[in-house]
Amino acid sequence: MEAASIATNVIDKLLRLLIDEADSFREAIADVELLRQELEILRDLIETVKLLAPGAQPWLSEATRIAQRLESVL
């Protein structure tokens, strides 16, 4: 096989790999955005519970503990 043919094959394979990686990256961005939206909803829920349900302290304590664990992972 001549050098030009080998170079073409390498370029084709690299291009396919880059396209696959770009697709994966786009999917990851969408997943992160969805997670951000869900966490904002949870934050708003916690604030609402603090105001409207003072008896929910055990639930709030558990939610705080989980949020702290998530924060330490990130």
Secondary structure, 3 states (H helix, E strand, C coil): CCHHHHHHHHHHHHHHHHHHHHHHHHHHHHHHHHHHHHHHHHHHHHHHHHHHCHHHHHHHHHHHHHHHHHHHHC
